[in-house]
Structures are given as structure tokens and as C-alpha cells.
């Protein structure tokens, strides 16, 4: 049995969490290392599902540095400052 088409929400949250921890930008390789995902998976998710939420800081043949867009980062920062109930925290983020 195969999984449903579309993005995996767990992978999306992991990538967004890694981007939140580096506000000045991060290499795709570093995001992959922080999340435990493959570099190609991170790159695919950044280019397809998160394209409207990230901006490319530097892009060359071998290096791509991305960060959350300023307005998205501000919303994420405010959301992180609000107290969360224990039930609201996903199991995969500890």
C-alpha cells in the first residue's frame, strides 16, 4: 500500500523547524543534517511545497542557501512565543 500523494506533513514541519533555527539562512546540506532527511528530499520540498515561504539567499552551481521570508519568519516567531499546550506539540519535535 502506497502513501497518499502530496507532501508529508512531518517532513514539512521538520524543514520549517530547521529554517526557524537559522534566521540568516542555511545550506540545503545543513537542513538535511538537522532533520535527518536526504538532501534531495529537502531540495525537492524547498522547491515545490515551500517555494512561497522561503527565499534564496545565495545560489551557485553547488551551494544553495535559503531562509524563511521575512514576513513568514515574523509570524513563526510570534507563534513560537505563544504558550503551547502539551497536546499541541507534535510527537516528532522534542
C-alpha positions, 0 to 999 in steps of 0.5 A: 500500500502506497502513501497518499500523494502530496507532501508529508506533513512531518517532513514539512514541519521538520524543514520549517523547524530547521529554517526557524533555527537559522534566521540568516539562512542555511545550506540545503546540506545543513537542513538535511543534517538537522532533520535527518532527511536526504538532501534531495528530499529537502531540495525537492520540498524547498522547491515545490511545497515551500517555494512561497515561504522561503527565499534564496539567499545565495545560489551557485552551481553547488551551494544553495542557501535559503531562509524563511521570508521575512514576513513568514519568519515574523509570524513563526516567531510570534507563534513560537512565543505563544504558550503551547499546550502539551497536546499541541506539540507534535510527537516528532519535535522534542 
